[in-house]
Amino acid sequence: MSGGLAAPWRVGLVGAGFISGQYSACLRRLPQLELAAVVDSVPGRGEALAAEHPGARAVGLDEMLAADDVDVVLVLTPPAAHAEVALRAIAAGKHVYGEKPLATTREDARRVLGAAGAAGVRVGCAPDTVLGTGVQTARAVVGAGSIGVPHSATVVMTTPGHERWHPDPDFHYAAGGGPLRDMGPYYLSTLVHLLGPVARVVGASARPRATRTIADGPRAGTTLPVEVDTYVTGVLEHVSGALTTLVMSFDTWSSRLPPVEVHGTEGSLQVPDPNHFDGRVELAPASAVPLRGQHWEDVGPLAGLVGAGRGYGLAEMALAAAAGTPHRASGEVAEHVLDVTVSLEEAAAGGGGVTTRTAGAPPSAVDGLLDLAAPAPGHVGRAVTRG
């Protein structure tokens, strides 16, 4: 037996790009999974990844899908190809697990899940970070009633942009990219775990810069056009009635805003960055918060997959299949997250907000530093110069 399985699931990996290294590391240590084959369109890249796993081979997609020694297809291609590869794998009788998003449209997501249901195979989807000790500890705290009835949350993801570190960031700024599509699933999946599904959204978005320049790697200096909005904000109304304020930005140079906070009738909770599997969870019980100031208590790990990394959701799916139980990083959750994402985009594009009636020109700026407590004769104040 291997972690509840009679034998490991044999994995066919499609897309040996940037993120595949993290999956490869986890595949090497997870007894539930074994890499059998790798597909990649870049010459040599599939072979290099396969060489890290004894017995694995680099092949074409058709050969992988026809192989008897591949149980599940791990889809790590750019998002535009996720649904196409998944549908082909399902048609070949393979289980599917993929990087987020499940698909780029609601229609394609529904097609993937419908095909899988008809074929009797499973579909799983990242992010599986929500299964780590960070989010799962937070969920345990909420479930225990430690913050009372949750009524609101804030989620904030801010960065200057992926072109500063990613060697091939093109798709982040092409149609189907942007901060909401790229990073939103981590935060939206976290909200589903903590506050439940989302019923309604309002949103707005902007595109402050028309181009981006790659800062690192062999393509450093290459300029990319920006085809999507890179600052997205909105309010999500959960089925439970809780409200979440959301900010997703590729236009923020620095921020001290916490990634996730959840507030309830009896306390508040700080949740670590959902792009990671673990992190510090802090609780502020209403009974311990001083009249002025703040009070936070480190909860310590209470639940979740210990030492997890990318691919643990696939291993959990294999174990669930063996046990005949639902897996947690499911296609259904990914479909809902995609639906919320598209709904926010539609709300932002459709201008579904209320137009104010009192907007006017802003007042003039204060020119430099001004000390009103040190007036100069004939002036409203004395200018303060910096020494």
C-alpha positions as CSV (number, residue, x, y, z in Angstrom):
1,M,0.0,0.0,0.0
2,S,1.1,3.6,-0.7
3,G,-0.7,6.1,1.4
4,G,-4.0,4.2,1.1
5,L,-3.4,3.3,-2.6
6,A,-2.7,-0.1,-4.0
7,A,-0.1,1.6,-6.2
8,P,0.9,5.2,-7.0
9,W,-1.0,7.1,-9.6
10,R,1.2,7.4,-12.7
11,V,1.3,11.0,-13.8
12,G,1.6,12.4,-17.3
13,L,2.7,16.0,-17.1
14,V,1.9,18.5,-19.8
15,G,3.9,21.7,-19.8
16,A,7.4,21.7,-18.3
17,G,7.6,25.5,-17.8
18,F,8.3,27.7,-14.9
19,I,5.9,26.1,-12.3
20,S,6.7,22.5,-13.2
21,G,9.8,22.6,-11.0
22,Q,7.7,23.0,-7.9
23,Y,5.5,20.1,-8.9
24,S,8.5,18.0,-9.8
25,A,10.0,18.4,-6.3
26,C,6.7,17.3,-4.7
27,L,6.3,14.4,-7.0
28,R,9.6,13.1,-5.9
29,R,8.6,12.9,-2.3
30,L,4.9,12.0,-2.5
31,P,4.4,8.2,-2.4
32,Q,0.9,8.5,-3.9
33,L,2.3,9.8,-7.2
34,E,4.9,8.8,-9.8
35,L,5.9,10.7,-12.8
36,A,5.7,8.5,-15.9
37,A,5.8,10.9,-18.9
38,V,6.4,14.6,-19.8
39,V,5.1,16.6,-22.7
40,D,6.5,20.0,-23.7
41,S,6.7,21.9,-27.0
42,V,10.1,23.4,-26.2
43,P,12.9,21.1,-27.4
44,G,14.9,19.6,-24.5
45,R,12.7,20.9,-21.7
46,G,10.6,17.8,-21.4
47,E,13.6,15.6,-21.5
48,A,15.3,17.7,-18.7
49,L,12.3,17.3,-16.4
50,A,11.9,13.6,-17.1
51,A,15.5,13.0,-16.3
52,E,14.8,14.1,-12.7
53,H,12.5,11.0,-12.3
54,P,13.8,7.5,-12.8
55,G,11.7,5.7,-15.4
56,A,10.0,8.9,-16.7
57,R,10.2,9.7,-20.4
58,A,9.6,12.7,-22.7
59,V,6.9,12.0,-25.3
60,G,4.3,13.8,-27.5
61,L,0.8,14.4,-26.3
62,D,-0.8,11.8,-28.5
63,E,1.6,9.2,-27.2
64,M,1.0,10.2,-23.6
65,L,-2.8,10.0,-24.0
66,A,-2.6,6.6,-25.6
67,A,-0.2,5.2,-22.9
68,D,-1.5,2.5,-20.5
69,D,1.0,3.6,-17.8
70,V,-0.6,7.1,-17.4
71,D,-3.5,7.3,-14.9
72,V,-3.8,11.1,-14.6
73,V,-2.8,14.0,-16.7
74,L,-1.3,17.0,-14.9
75,V,-2.0,20.1,-17.0
76,L,0.6,22.9,-16.5
77,T,0.2,24.6,-19.8
78,P,-0.6,28.3,-20.2
79,P,-4.3,28.9,-19.2
80,A,-5.6,29.2,-22.8
81,A,-4.8,25.5,-23.3
82,H,-6.2,24.1,-20.0
83,A,-9.6,23.1,-21.2
84,E,-8.4,21.7,-24.5
85,V,-5.8,19.4,-22.9
86,A,-8.2,18.4,-20.1
87,L,-10.9,17.4,-22.6
88,R,-8.5,15.3,-24.7
89,A,-7.3,13.6,-21.5
90,I,-10.8,12.9,-20.4
91,A,-11.7,11.5,-23.8
92,A,-8.7,9.1,-23.4
93,G,-10.1,7.9,-20.0
94,K,-7.6,9.7,-17.8
95,H,-8.2,11.6,-14.6
96,V,-7.2,15.3,-14.9
97,Y,-5.6,17.7,-12.4
98,G,-4.4,21.1,-13.6
99,E,-3.0,24.5,-12.6
100,K,-5.6,27.2,-12.2
101,P,-7.8,28.3,-13.8
102,L,-9.8,25.2,-14.7
103,A,-10.6,27.0,-18.0
104,T,-10.8,30.5,-19.3
105,T,-14.6,30.6,-19.8
106,R,-17.6,29.4,-17.9
107,E,-18.6,27.4,-20.9
108,D,-15.4,25.5,-21.2
109,A,-15.3,24.8,-17.5
110,R,-18.8,23.3,-17.7
111,R,-17.7,21.2,-20.7
112,V,-14.7,19.8,-18.8
113,L,-16.8,18.8,-15.8
114,G,-19.6,17.4,-17.9
115,A,-17.2,15.3,-19.9
116,A,-15.5,14.0,-16.8
117,G,-18.9,13.1,-15.2
118,A,-19.9,11.2,-18.4
119,A,-16.5,9.4,-18.5
120,G,-16.4,8.6,-14.8
121,V,-13.0,10.2,-14.2
122,R,-12.0,12.9,-11.7
123,V,-11.1,16.5,-12.2
124,G,-9.0,18.4,-9.7
125,C,-7.6,21.9,-9.9
126,A,-5.1,24.2,-8.2
127,P,-4.8,26.1,-6.0
128,D,-4.1,23.4,-3.4
129,T,-2.4,26.0,-1.2
130,V,-5.8,26.1,0.6
131,L,-5.2,22.6,1.9
132,G,-2.0,23.7,3.8
133,T,-1.8,24.5,7.5
134,G,-2.3,28.3,6.9
135,V,-5.8,28.3,5.5
136,Q,-6.9,25.1,7.1
137,T,-5.9,26.4,10.6
138,A,-7.9,29.6,9.9
139,R,-10.9,27.5,8.8
140,A,-10.6,25.5,12.1
141,V,-10.7,28.7,14.1
142,V,-13.7,30.0,12.2
143,G,-15.4,26.6,12.5
144,A,-14.9,26.6,16.2
145,G,-16.8,29.8,16.6
146,S,-13.7,31.7,17.9
147,I,-14.7,34.9,16.0
148,G,-18.4,34.4,16.4
149,V,-20.5,34.7,13.2
150,P,-18.3,35.9,10.3
151,H,-19.7,38.9,8.6
152,S,-16.9,40.5,6.5
153,A,-13.4,39.9,5.1
154,T,-10.7,41.8,3.2
155,V,-8.4,40.2,0.6
156,V,-5.5,42.2,-0.8
157,M,-2.9,41.0,-3.4
158,T,-0.6,43.8,-4.5
159,T,2.6,43.6,-6.5
160,P,4.4,45.8,-9.0
161,G,3.9,43.1,-11.7
162,H,5.3,39.7,-12.7
163,E,7.5,41.1,-15.4
164,R,10.0,42.0,-12.6
165,W,10.8,38.3,-11.9
166,H,9.1,36.1,-14.4
167,P,11.2,35.2,-17.5
168,D,8.2,34.8,-19.7
169,P,5.4,37.0,-18.3
170,D,3.6,37.6,-21.6
171,F,0.4,35.7,-20.8
172,H,-0.1,37.7,-17.5
173,Y,-0.7,40.8,-19.7
174,A,-2.6,39.1,-22.6
175,A,-6.3,38.4,-22.8
176,G,-7.2,36.0,-20.0
177,G,-4.4,37.3,-17.8
178,G,-4.1,40.1,-15.2
179,P,-4.0,39.9,-11.4
180,L,-7.6,38.7,-10.9
181,R,-7.1,35.8,-13.3
182,D,-3.6,34.9,-12.2
183,M,-3.6,35.5,-8.4
184,G,-7.4,35.8,-7.7
185,P,-7.9,32.0,-7.5
186,Y,-5.7,31.7,-4.4
187,Y,-7.7,34.3,-2.6
188,L,-11.2,33.4,-3.9
189,S,-10.6,29.7,-3.1
190,T,-9.6,30.8,0.5
191,L,-12.8,32.7,0.8
192,V,-14.8,29.7,-0.3
193,H,-13.2,27.7,2.4
194,L,-13.6,30.3,5.1
195,L,-16.9,32.0,4.2
196,G,-18.6,29.8,1.7
197,P,-19.6,30.5,-1.9
198,V,-20.2,33.9,-3.4
199,A,-23.7,34.9,-4.6
200,R,-23.2,38.4,-6.0
201,V,-20.4,40.8,-6.9
202,V,-19.8,44.4,-7.8
203,G,-16.5,45.5,-9.3
204,A,-14.3,48.1,-11.0
205,S,-10.9,47.9,-12.8
206,A,-8.2,50.0,-14.4
207,R,-5.2,49.8,-16.6
208,P,-2.6,52.4,-15.5
209,R,0.2,51.4,-17.8
210,A,0.0,50.5,-21.5
211,T,3.2,48.5,-21.6
212,R,5.5,46.4,-19.3
213,T,9.2,45.7,-19.6
214,I,10.7,42.3,-18.7
215,A,13.4,43.0,-16.0
216,D,15.1,39.6,-15.7
217,G,16.2,36.6,-17.7
218,P,17.2,36.1,-21.3
219,R,14.4,38.4,-22.5
220,A,15.3,41.3,-20.2
221,G,14.4,44.6,-21.8
222,T,11.6,43.2,-24.0
223,T,8.5,45.4,-23.9
224,L,5.1,43.8,-23.7
225,P,1.7,45.4,-24.5
226,V,-0.8,45.3,-21.7
227,E,-4.1,44.0,-23.0
228,V,-6.0,43.5,-19.7
229,D,-6.8,45.6,-16.6
230,T,-4.1,45.3,-14.0
231,Y,-5.9,46.8,-11.0
232,V,-9.2,45.2,-10.0
233,T,-11.3,45.9,-6.9
234,G,-14.8,44.7,-5.9
235,V,-17.2,43.6,-3.2
236,L,-18.3,40.0,-2.9
237,E,-21.6,39.1,-1.2
238,H,-21.4,35.5,0.0
239,V,-24.4,33.2,0.2
240,S,-24.0,33.4,4.0
241,G,-24.5,37.2,3.9
242,A,-20.9,38.0,4.7
243,L,-19.2,40.7,2.6
244,T,-15.7,40.6,1.2
245,T,-13.7,43.6,0.0
246,L,-11.2,42.6,-2.7
247,V,-8.1,44.3,-4.3
248,M,-6.0,42.6,-6.9
249,S,-3.1,44.7,-8.3
250,F,-0.1,44.5,-10.6
251,D,0.3,48.3,-10.0
252,T,1.3,48.6,-6.4
253,W,5.0,49.1,-5.5
254,S,4.7,48.4,-1.8
255,S,1.9,47.7,0.7
256,R,1.5,46.9,4.4
257,L,-2.1,45.6,4.0
258,P,-2.5,42.0,5.2
259,P,-3.4,39.5,2.6
260,V,-6.5,38.2,4.2
261,E,-8.5,39.2,7.3
262,V,-11.8,37.8,8.4
263,H,-14.0,39.6,11.0
264,G,-16.9,38.2,13.0
265,T,-19.2,39.2,15.8
266,E,-16.8,38.0,18.5
267,G,-13.3,38.6,17.0
268,S,-11.0,39.0,14.0
269,L,-8.6,36.7,12.2
270,Q,-5.5,37.3,10.2
271,V,-4.8,34.6,7.6
272,P,-1.4,34.1,5.9
273,D,-0.7,34.7,2.2
274,P,-2.9,32.0,0.4
275,N,-0.2,31.8,-2.3
276,H,1.7,29.8,0.3
277,F,0.7,26.6,2.1
278,D,1.6,27.6,5.7
279,G,2.2,30.8,7.7
280,R,1.2,32.5,10.9
281,V,-2.5,32.6,11.8
282,E,-3.4,35.2,14.4
283,L,-6.6,35.6,16.3
284,A,-8.0,38.8,18.0
285,P,-10.8,37.7,20.4
286,A,-13.2,40.5,21.1
287,S,-12.7,39.9,24.9
288,A,-9.0,40.5,24.6
289,V,-8.9,43.6,22.4
290,P,-8.1,46.7,24.5
291,L,-10.3,49.8,24.4
292,R,-7.6,51.5,22.3
293,G,-5.0,49.5,20.3
294,Q,-4.9,46.0,19.1
295,H,-4.3,42.5,20.4
296,W,-3.3,39.5,18.3
297,E,-2.6,35.9,19.4
298,D,-0.6,33.4,17.4
299,V,-2.9,30.4,17.0
300,G,-0.3,27.9,15.9
301,P,-1.0,25.1,13.4
302,L,-4.3,23.4,14.0
303,A,-5.2,21.7,10.7
304,G,-4.1,21.2,7.1
305,L,-1.5,19.2,5.1
306,V,1.8,19.5,6.8
307,G,4.8,20.4,4.7
308,A,2.7,20.7,1.6
309,G,3.7,22.0,-1.8
310,R,2.3,22.2,-5.3
311,G,0.9,18.8,-6.2
312,Y,-0.4,17.8,-2.8
313,G,-3.9,18.4,-4.0
314,L,-3.3,15.8,-6.7
315,A,-2.0,13.3,-4.1
316,E,-5.1,14.0,-2.0
317,M,-7.3,13.4,-5.0
318,A,-5.6,10.0,-5.6
319,L,-6.3,9.1,-1.9
320,A,-9.9,10.3,-2.1
321,A,-10.4,8.2,-5.3
322,A,-9.1,5.1,-3.5
323,A,-11.4,5.8,-0.6
324,G,-14.4,6.7,-2.8
325,T,-14.8,10.1,-1.1
326,P,-14.8,13.6,-2.7
327,H,-11.4,15.3,-3.2
328,R,-10.9,18.8,-1.9
329,A,-9.1,20.7,-4.7
330,S,-12.0,19.9,-6.9
331,G,-13.2,20.9,-10.3
332,E,-16.4,22.2,-8.8
333,V,-14.6,24.6,-6.5
334,A,-12.5,25.7,-9.4
335,E,-15.6,26.3,-11.6
336,H,-17.1,28.5,-8.9
337,V,-13.9,30.5,-8.5
338,L,-13.8,31.0,-12.3
339,D,-17.5,32.0,-12.2
340,V,-16.7,34.6,-9.5
341,T,-13.7,35.9,-11.5
342,V,-15.7,36.3,-14.7
343,S,-18.6,37.9,-12.8
344,L,-16.2,40.5,-11.4
345,E,-14.8,41.2,-14.9
346,E,-18.4,41.6,-16.2
347,A,-19.3,43.9,-13.3
348,A,-16.3,46.1,-13.9
349,A,-16.8,46.3,-17.7
350,G,-20.5,46.9,-17.4
351,G,-20.3,49.8,-15.0
352,G,-22.8,48.2,-12.6
353,G,-22.1,50.7,-9.9
354,V,-23.9,53.9,-8.8
355,T,-22.8,57.2,-10.3
356,T,-22.4,60.0,-7.8
357,R,-23.9,63.4,-8.3
358,T,-21.4,65.6,-6.4
359,A,-18.1,64.9,-8.1
360,G,-16.1,68.1,-8.8
361,A,-12.6,69.3,-9.2
362,P,-10.3,68.5,-6.3
363,P,-8.9,71.4,-4.2
364,S,-5.4,72.6,-4.9
365,A,-2.5,70.8,-3.4
366,V,-0.5,72.1,-0.5
367,D,2.8,73.3,-2.0
368,G,5.5,71.8,0.1
369,L,5.5,71.6,3.9
370,L,3.5,74.2,5.8
371,D,3.4,74.8,9.6
372,L,0.2,76.6,10.5
373,A,1.3,77.1,14.1
374,A,4.3,79.3,13.0
375,P,2.7,82.1,10.9
376,A,4.8,84.6,9.1
377,P,3.7,88.2,8.8
378,G,1.2,88.6,6.0
379,H,1.0,84.9,5.3
380,V,-1.2,82.0,6.5
381,G,1.7,80.0,7.7
382,R,5.5,79.5,7.6
383,A,6.9,77.2,5.0
384,V,9.1,74.4,6.4
385,T,12.3,73.7,4.5
386,R,14.2,70.5,4.8
387,G,17.8,70.9,6.0
